[in-house]
């Protein structure tokens, strides 16, 4: 990765998709941690930390192809970011299909 990209990624200039607590004020962040783009049309209430806002398809393309931001599918969003936040969710699979499941009966067997 070019040095210019690394420098750009370290700057807190990228807008979060949703502000904490439903705040209306934009929150800016860097790209040093795990960053994601949600599928188009996703309700902002479902998004946690690490989700970025892309104002256009071109901006999304640059974030994904040049800066390493991951575009999530609807399934990845739900299984890896939405369901694990709810305490009522409990995994009952004998062989868990959700990689990030914290309540799985098979913890330690993966």
C-alpha positions in Angstrom: 0.0 0.0 0.0 1.4 3.4 -0.9 2.6 5.7 1.9 0.0 8.3 0.9 -2.8 5.8 1.5 -1.4 5.0 4.9 -1.3 8.6 5.8 -4.8 9.2 4.5 -6.1 6.2 6.5 -4.7 7.7 9.8 -6.6 10.9 9.5 -10.0 11.2 11.2 -11.7 12.5 8.1 -14.1 9.7 7.3 -17.8 10.1 8.4 -19.4 7.4 10.5 -22.6 6.0 9.2 -24.4 6.6 12.5 -23.5 8.7 15.4 -23.5 7.2 18.9 -26.8 7.7 20.8 -28.6 8.8 17.7 -26.8 12.2 17.7 -27.4 14.3 14.6 -23.9 15.7 14.6 -21.4 13.9 12.2 -18.7 11.8 13.8 -15.4 11.5 12.0 -13.0 8.6 12.3 -9.9 7.1 10.8 -9.5 3.9 9.0 -7.0 2.3 11.3 -9.4 -0.2 12.8 -12.0 -2.5 11.2 -14.2 -0.4 9.0 -17.3 -1.4 7.1 -19.9 -0.2 4.6 -23.4 -1.5 5.2 -25.6 -2.7 2.3 -27.5 0.1 0.6 -30.7 1.0 2.4 -29.7 -0.3 5.8 -31.4 1.4 8.7 -28.8 3.4 10.7 -30.2 2.1 13.9 -28.7 -1.3 13.1 -25.2 0.0 12.6 -22.6 0.0 15.4 -19.1 1.4 15.6 -16.9 1.0 12.6 -19.5 1.7 9.9 -18.8 4.4 7.4 -21.0 6.6 5.4 -20.4 6.7 1.6 -22.1 9.6 -0.1 -21.8 8.1 -3.6 -21.0 4.9 -5.4 -17.7 6.4 -6.4 -16.7 7.2 -2.8 -17.7 3.6 -1.8 -15.6 2.2 -4.6 -12.5 4.2 -3.4 -13.0 3.2 0.2 -13.3 -0.5 -0.8 -10.7 -0.8 -3.5 -8.0 1.6 -2.4 -8.4 1.9 1.4 -9.4 -1.6 2.5 -12.9 -0.9 3.8 -15.1 -4.0 3.7 -18.5 -3.9 1.9 -20.8 -6.3 3.9 -23.6 -8.4 2.6 -26.9 -8.3 4.3 -26.1 -11.7 5.8 -22.8 -10.6 7.2 -24.4 -7.4 8.7 -27.1 -9.4 10.5 -25.0 -12.4 11.6 -21.7 -10.6 12.5 -22.9 -7.2 13.7 -26.6 -7.1 14.6 -27.5 -10.4 16.3 -24.5 -10.6 18.6 -25.6 -7.3 20.2 -28.8 -8.8 21.5 -28.7 -10.7 24.8 -31.8 -12.6 23.9 -30.1 -14.2 20.9 -28.7 -17.7 21.8 -27.0 -20.0 19.3 -28.6 -23.4 19.3 -26.7 -24.8 16.3 -24.8 -28.1 16.8 -22.2 -26.8 14.4 -22.4 -23.0 14.5 -22.8 -21.1 11.2 -22.1 -17.7 12.7 -18.3 -17.1 13.0 -18.7 -14.3 15.6 -21.2 -16.0 17.8 -20.4 -15.5 21.5 -23.2 -17.7 23.0 -22.6 -20.8 20.8 -22.7 -24.2 22.4 -19.5 -25.0 20.5 -17.2 -22.3 22.0 -13.8 -23.7 22.1 -14.5 -26.4 19.5 -13.9 -24.2 16.5 
